[in-house]
Amino acid sequence: MCYNAAVKTTSPLTTQSLFVIITGAVNSGKSFQLLSILEADVDGQAVATPTLFLLCESSSEGTIGKIINDPALACVWPVKDCGEAIDALAACFPRSGPVTLGAAKAAWHAWAVKTAKDEHAAAVKAAQEAKVPPPAPPPMPVPLARSHADDVVLRSVAVDSATTLYRGSVNTGKRLNAEEARRKNRGVAVLSTNKKEDPSQSDMNNHQYAARVCHDLIDRLNAVTAHRGTMVFVTCHTGPATQIIQGAPSEPAVKVTVGETPSLGTSPPVKEGLSVPSFSKVWDALAAKANVVVHAFADIANYNTTSLDNINADETTGTLFGLITERSANYPRLGPVLWVKRQDGAGPWGYLACMPRYWHPSVPCSPAIAEQVSQTPSIGKMLAYSIRQYRDADAS
């Protein structure tokens, strides 16, 4: 077990590491499930906080605001691409072990100040080349607020979301390719749509860069869990899953949407009649590191037959949110969900196999889960339940 003996800490609830991925379309409840994890506790002791929260989307500020606005629960590190996320992980989860919450805050401030100075220096250089007045220096970042928990070692890292980081890395790849074309053109920007003259015009080049740096981030996240008792939580958007449908012999094949698929790179379509996984190599690399992959979905309300007099009534059922925890070739109204997984085995996380495969507020599930965990899907409550069950079994 890797601990940093130079700092004070409280014992983690379990010495088993955990890697959870939550997939789902926009507005499907991913961030709510992440919030449930970061709020989870057992007998008053937090399961996953303090955490390093890699903030990639402004939507996190709403759903998870309770956590990221509390300086005792999180070090919030805004990142725009996979490279910046790697910098944060290297500073807060070095090979020797996770640092304290206070040290993570100090590391963010030092990184933010350096980034601001580097960006200003680049802007000054560009102004000199353009023979225009240089910009004024930007205000320096303010240190993060201190808290009573600053001497507690980080227990987890949360990434919301991997898809946003990948897309940010595509943009970074485009910028770097444009800079390389300018350098080869003796410092003059290349104004061309020709992909050979300007590699940044090639989506393939930009996605190759994004895939490469995203693989590096995945390896770094995996290294976090090498320190026993640490946890990694990642959200990932989904996009349309397509299938190739062949019409009449004289008609061309067409692609149709048959469900969802993780949006992390390019996923090839599947031939009609096959129920085989067809995901991007980046997603495969990420999923291979996880103990648990669940899929969040929204059961969207249909108000077509609801009168306007009752549409805003409290008793009118609105959109409900659910979780898929076991893969299937076909779920009602969802289609194939082939990328989720839950691992059985010894230790507290073996109890995660008790999650309902279709966890929905209106769908019956095991009475033990409904009574002791929640009828409404909550990964956080399930983690707490698993730890309690393991402790009770170990004590008997």
C-alpha positions in Angstrom: 0.0 0.0 0.0 1.4 3.4 -1.0 0.9 6.1 1.6 2.6 9.4 2.0 3.9 9.2 5.6 5.0 12.8 5.8 1.4 14.1 6.2 -1.5 13.6 8.4 -4.5 11.6 7.1 -7.6 9.7 8.1 -7.8 6.1 7.3 -9.8 5.4 4.1 -13.0 3.3 4.5 -11.5 0.6 2.4 -8.0 -0.3 1.1 -9.5 -1.4 -2.2 -9.2 1.0 -5.1 -12.1 1.7 -7.4 -12.5 3.0 -11.0 -16.1 3.9 -12.0 -17.2 5.2 -15.4 -20.7 6.8 -15.9 -21.9 7.1 -19.5 -25.0 8.8 -20.8 -26.3 11.4 -23.2 -26.6 15.1 -22.4 -29.0 15.6 -19.5 -29.3 12.0 -18.6 -28.2 12.2 -14.9 -24.5 11.5 -15.2 -23.5 14.4 -13.0 -26.2 13.6 -10.4 -24.7 10.1 -10.1 -21.2 11.6 -9.6 -22.7 13.9 -7.0 -24.2 10.9 -5.1 -20.7 9.3 -5.0 -19.0 12.4 -3.7 -21.7 12.9 -1.1 -21.6 9.2 0.1 -20.6 8.4 3.7 -20.5 5.5 6.1 -21.2 6.4 9.7 -20.3 10.0 9.0 -17.0 9.3 7.2 -16.8 10.3 3.6 -16.3 7.6 1.0 -14.6 9.6 -1.7 -13.7 13.1 -0.5 -11.6 15.2 -0.4 -11.3 14.9 -4.2 -9.4 16.4 -7.0 -12.2 17.6 -9.3 -11.1 18.2 -12.9 -13.7 20.7 -14.0 -14.2 20.4 -17.8 -17.8 21.7 -18.2 -19.7 24.6 -16.7 -22.7 22.3 -16.2 -20.8 20.7 -13.3 -21.1 24.0 -11.4 -24.9 23.4 -11.2 -25.4 19.8 -10.3 -22.2 19.2 -8.3 -22.0 22.8 -6.9 -22.5 21.6 -3.4 -19.2 19.7 -3.6 -17.0 21.9 -5.7 -18.0 25.0 -3.8 -16.9 23.5 -0.5 -13.1 24.0 0.0 -13.1 21.1 2.6 -14.4 18.6 0.0 -12.6 19.4 -3.3 -9.7 21.0 -5.0 -11.3 22.3 -8.2 -8.8 22.3 -11.1 -10.3 23.6 -14.4 -8.9 21.9 -17.4 -9.6 22.3 -21.2 -7.9 19.3 -22.6 -6.2 16.0 -21.8 -2.7 17.6 -21.5 -3.9 19.9 -18.7 -5.6 17.0 -16.9 -2.3 15.1 -17.0 -0.5 18.1 -15.5 -3.1 18.1 -12.6 -2.8 14.4 -12.0 1.0 14.5 -12.0 1.0 17.3 -9.4 -1.6 15.7 -7.1 -1.1 12.0 -7.6 2.7 11.6 -8.0 4.2 8.1 -8.1 4.9 8.4 -4.4 1.2 8.7 -3.5 -1.6 11.3 -3.3 -0.9 14.6 -1.8 -3.0 16.5 0.8 -6.0 18.7 -0.2 -3.9 21.7 0.8 -1.0 20.7 -1.3 -3.3 20.1 -4.2 -4.6 23.7 -3.9 -1.1 25.1 -3.8 -0.2 23.0 -6.8 -3.1 24.4 -8.8 -2.3 28.0 -7.9 1.4 27.5 -8.9 0.2 25.9 -12.2 -2.4 28.6 -12.9 0.1 31.4 -12.3 2.7 29.8 -14.6 0.0 29.3 -17.3 -1.1 32.9 -17.1 2.5 34.1 -17.4 3.3 31.8 -20.3 0.1 32.9 -22.2 1.0 36.5 -21.7 4.5 36.0 -22.9 3.2 34.3 -26.0 0.8 37.2 -26.6 3.6 39.7 -26.2 5.8 37.8 -28.7 2.9 37.7 -31.2 2.4 41.5 -30.8 6.0 42.2 -31.4 6.0 40.1 -34.6 2.8 41.9 -35.7 4.4 45.3 -34.7 1.5 46.3 -32.5 1.4 47.4 -28.9 1.8 44.5 -26.5 -1.2 43.5 -24.2 -1.2 44.5 -20.6 -0.3 41.7 -18.1 -3.3 39.7 -16.9 -4.4 39.6 -13.2 -2.8 36.7 -11.4 -5.0 33.8 -10.2 -6.2 34.0 -6.6 -5.2 31.1 -4.3 -8.0 28.6 -3.4 -9.7 29.0 -0.1 -8.2 27.1 2.9 -10.1 24.7 5.0 -9.9 22.5 8.1 -9.4 19.5 5.8 -6.3 20.7 4.1 -4.1 18.2 5.9 -6.2 15.2 4.7 -4.8 13.2 1.8 -6.9 13.2 -1.4 -9.1 10.1 -1.7 -10.2 10.4 -5.3 -10.1 12.2 -8.6 -13.3 13.1 -10.6 -13.3 13.9 -14.3 -16.5 15.5 -15.7 -16.3 14.6 -18.6 -13.8 12.6 -20.6 -15.6 13.4 -23.8 -15.1 17.2 -23.3 -11.4 16.6 -22.6 -11.1 14.6 -25.8 -12.8 17.3 -27.9 -10.6 19.9 -26.2 -7.6 17.9 -27.3 -8.9 17.9 -30.9 -8.9 21.7 -30.8 -5.4 21.7 -29.2 -4.2 19.3 -32.0 -5.6 21.7 -34.6 -3.8 24.7 -33.0 -0.5 22.8 -32.8 -0.7 21.6 -36.4 -1.5 25.2 -37.5 1.6 26.4 -35.6 3.7 23.7 -37.2 2.5 24.8 -40.6 3.3 28.4 -39.8 6.8 27.5 -38.6 7.5 25.7 -41.8 6.2 28.7 -43.8 8.9 31.0 -42.2 6.6 32.3 -39.5 3.7 33.3 -41.9 0.3 31.8 -41.2 -0.8 29.4 -43.8 -4.2 30.5 -45.2 -5.2 27.4 -47.2 -7.8 24.6 -47.0 -5.2 22.3 -48.6 -4.5 19.6 -46.0 -1.0 19.1 -47.2 -0.2 22.8 -46.9 -2.0 23.1 -43.5 -2.2 19.8 -41.6 -4.7 21.5 -39.1 -7.3 21.2 -41.9 -7.2 17.5 -41.6 -9.6 16.0 -39.0 -7.6 12.8 -39.1 -4.4 14.6 -38.0 -6.2 16.5 -35.1 -8.0 13.3 -33.9 -4.8 11.3 -34.0 -3.2 13.9 -31.6 -6.3 13.8 -29.4 -6.3 10.0 -29.3 -2.6 9.9 -28.4 -2.8 12.3 -25.5 -6.1 10.8 -24.3 -4.3 7.4 -24.0 -1.7 9.1 -21.9 -4.4 10.5 -19.6 -6.0 7.1 -19.3 -2.6 5.6 -18.3 -2.2 8.4 -15.7 -5.7 7.8 -14.3 -4.9 4.1 -14.0 -1.8 4.9 -12.1 -3.9 6.8 -9.5 -5.6 3.5 -8.5 -2.2 1.9 -8.0 -2.2 3.7 -4.6 -4.5 1.4 -2.6 -7.7 2.9 -1.4 -7.8 5.7 -4.0 -10.7 6.1 -6.4 -11.3 7.4 -9.9 -14.6 8.6 -11.3 -15.1 9.5 -14.9 -18.2 10.6 -16.9 -18.4 10.1 -20.6 -21.0 11.3 -23.1 -22.7 9.0 -25.5 -23.6 9.6 -29.1 -25.6 7.8 -31.8 -24.8 4.1 -32.4 -25.2 3.4 -36.1 -25.9 0.2 -38.0 -25.5 -0.5 -41.7 -28.8 -1.6 -43.3 -28.8 -3.1 -46.7 -31.9 -2.5 -48.7 -32.8 -4.1 -52.1 -29.9 -5.4 -54.2 -30.1 -2.3 -56.4 -30.2 0.1 -53.5 -27.2 1.4 -51.5 -26.7 0.5 -47.9 -27.6 3.2 -45.4 -26.6 3.9 -41.8 -29.4 4.2 -39.2 -29.3 5.0 -35.5 -30.1 2.0 -33.3 -29.1 3.3 -29.9 -26.2 5.0 -28.1 -22.5 4.4 -27.9 -19.7 6.1 -25.8 -18.5 9.2 -27.5 -14.7 9.1 -27.1 -13.2 9.0 -30.6 -14.7 7.4 -33.7 -16.9 4.2 -33.3 -17.3 2.2 -36.6 -20.9 1.2 -37.5 -22.0 -2.5 -37.1 -23.5 -4.7 -39.8 -27.2 -5.5 -39.5 -27.9 -8.5 -37.5 -24.7 -8.5 -35.4 -24.7 -7.8 -31.6 -20.9 -7.2 -31.2 -19.1 -4.4 -29.4 -17.9 -1.8 -31.8 -16.2 1.0 -29.9 -13.3 3.4 -30.4 -9.8 2.3 -29.3 -9.7 5.2 -26.9 -13.0 4.0 -25.2 -11.7 0.4 -25.1 -8.6 1.6 -23.3 -10.6 3.6 -20.8 -13.2 0.9 -20.1 -10.5 -1.8 -19.6 -9.2 0.1 -16.6 -12.6 0.3 -14.8 -14.2 -2.0 -12.2 -17.6 -0.6 -13.0 -19.2 1.0 -16.0 -22.8 2.1 -15.8 -25.1 3.9 -18.3 -27.4 6.7 -17.2 -30.5 7.4 -19.2 -33.5 9.7 -19.1 -37.0 8.3 -19.3 -38.4 11.4 -20.9 -42.0 12.3 -20.0 -44.7 12.4 -22.7 -47.2 15.1 -22.1 -49.1 14.6 -25.3 -52.3 13.3 -23.5 -51.9 15.6 -20.5 -54.2 18.6 -20.3 -52.7 22.0 -19.9 -54.7 22.3 -16.7 -52.7 19.4 -15.2 -49.4 19.7 -16.9 -47.8 21.7 -14.1 -49.5 19.7 -11.3 -47.3 18.0 -8.7 -48.9 14.6 -9.3 -48.1 14.7 -13.0 -45.1 12.5 -13.6 -42.1 14.2 -15.2 -38.9 12.8 -16.7 -37.4 10.0 -14.6 -33.8 8.9 -14.6 -32.4 5.4 -14.6 -29.2 3.3 -14.7 -28.2 0.3 -16.8 -25.7 -1.8 -14.9 -25.6 -5.0 -17.0 -25.0 -5.3 -20.7 -27.7 -6.5 -23.0 -28.3 -6.9 -26.8 -31.5 -5.0 -26.4 -33.2 -3.0 -23.6 -36.8 -1.7 -24.0 -36.7 1.8 -25.6 -32.9 1.9 -25.4 -31.7 -0.7 -27.8 -28.3 -2.4 -27.3 -26.2 -1.5 -24.3 -23.0 -3.5 -24.7 -20.3 -1.5 -22.9 -21.4 -1.6 -19.3 -19.9 -3.9 -16.7 -19.8 -4.7 -13.0 -17.3 -7.0 -11.4 -18.1 -9.6 -8.9 -15.6 -11.0 -6.4 -14.2 -10.6 -2.9 -14.0 -7.4 -1.0 -16.6 -4.6 -0.6 -16.9 -3.9 -4.4 -18.2 -7.4 -5.0 -21.5 -6.2 -3.5 -21.8 -3.9 -6.5 -23.0 -6.9 -8.5 -26.2 -6.6 -6.5 -27.2 -3.4 -8.4 -30.4 -3.9 -10.4 -29.6 -4.4 -14.0 -32.3 -1.9 -15.0 -32.4 0.5 -12.0 -35.4 2.8 -12.4 -37.7 4.5 -9.8 -40.8 2.8 -11.4 -39.4 -0.7 -12.0 -39.4 -3.3 -9.2 -36.1 -4.4 -7.9 -34.7 -6.5 -5.0 -36.5 -5.6 -1.7 -33.1 -5.4 0.0 -31.8 -2.8 -2.5 -35.1 -0.8 -2.4 -35.1 -0.7 1.4 -31.4 -0.6 2.3 -30.1 1.4 -0.6 -32.7 3.2 -2.8 -35.4 2.6 -5.2 -34.1 5.6 -7.1 -30.7 4.8 -8.7 -27.8 6.1 -6.7 -24.2 4.8 -7.1 -23.1 6.7 -4.0 -25.6 4.9 -1.8 -24.6 1.6 -3.4 -21.0 2.2 -2.6 -21.8 3.0 1.1 -24.1 -0.1 1.2 -21.3 -2.3 -0.2 -18.8 -1.1 2.5 -21.3 -1.7 5.3 -22.2 -5.1 4.0 -18.5 -6.1 3.8 -17.8 -4.8 7.3 -20.7 -6.7 8.7 -19.7 -9.9 7.0 -16.1 -9.5 8.0 -17.1 -9.0 11.6 -19.3 -12.0 11.8 
